[in-house]
């Protein structure tokens, strides 16, 4: 059936009205995991805890061999976490250690 302008209205339900097959499985929203526990969560949590306790003018010195991943990946994970907490930190490294400290606001 069509309107005066030729657009379709109503009409019988037929085989052409079948829903397309879903590509992915579905679950209830209440079963969706909340939050993200990435693979760097433990080390980042430890670094944040130590940074909170760190005296002004001091830096953490973390042996690179103790890191669970590359220093670049740990820096990235730490950067994401500190931005979420509106905390400014700086990092540096040498062949043996990763150094992390809180950036103090200028006075």
N, C-alpha and C positions, 0 to 999 in steps of 0.2 A: 504494500500500500504506500502511496506517495502523497505529499502535500501538493498544493497548486504549483509550488516552485520546483517540484521534482525531487525533494528530499524524502528519504524513506522515513516512515513512521510505523511503529508497532510491527505487526506481522507475526506469522506463526513461528514458533521455535522449531528449528530444524537441525539437521546434521551440521550445518555450517556454523552453528552457534557454540560448538564444543570448545571448552577451555583448553588452552595450550598446556602441554605437560610441563610441570615444574622441573627446573634444572637441578635444584638443590633441595635437600630435606629441610623440613621446618621443625622447630621446637617451640614450646611455650615461652613467652617472654620471661616469666618468673624463673625459668631454668637457665637463662643466659648468664654466664659468669660475669660478675661485676669486678671492675678494677683490673689492673694488669700487673702480674708478677713476672717481670722480665727476668732474663737470665743473670742480669747484673744487680738484681734487687738487694741481695745480701751485702755485697761490697759497697754499694751506694748508701745503703742504710748505715753501715758502719762508718763510712766517711762523713756522712751528715752528722751523726752522733758525735764524732770526734771534733768536727768543725764547730759544733755548738759549744763544746767545752774548751776550745782552743783559746789560749791567752792572746790578747791583742799584740801584734808584732811577731807572732810565731807562725810556723808552717808545719803541716804534717809531712813526714818523710816516709813514703811507702816503698818498700823494695819491689822493683818490677817483677821479680821472680815470684812474689806472693800474690800478684794479680791474677784473677781467673781468666783474663782475656788480654788483648793488646792494650797498651796505655791509651791509644787513640780511642778505642771503643769505650774504655772506662771513662775517659774525659767526656766523651759525648753523652754517656748515660748520666754522669754527674752534672753536666751542664743542663740537661733536660730537667733533672730533679731540682736543681737550685733555682732555675727560672720559675718553676711552679711555686716555689716557696719565696720568691722575690728576694733571693739571697745572692749576693755577688761574690764570686770566688775567682781566684786566678790559679793557674797551674804552670808548672815548669818541670823539666825532667833533664836527667843526664843519662849516662849509660847504665846506671844502677838503680836510680830512684825516681819516683814521681813525687813532686812536691805540690801541695795544695794549701792554700790559705784564703782567709776571708779578706776581701778588699774593704778597707775602712773608708768611710766617706771623708772627703776633704774637709778640713776645719777652717 
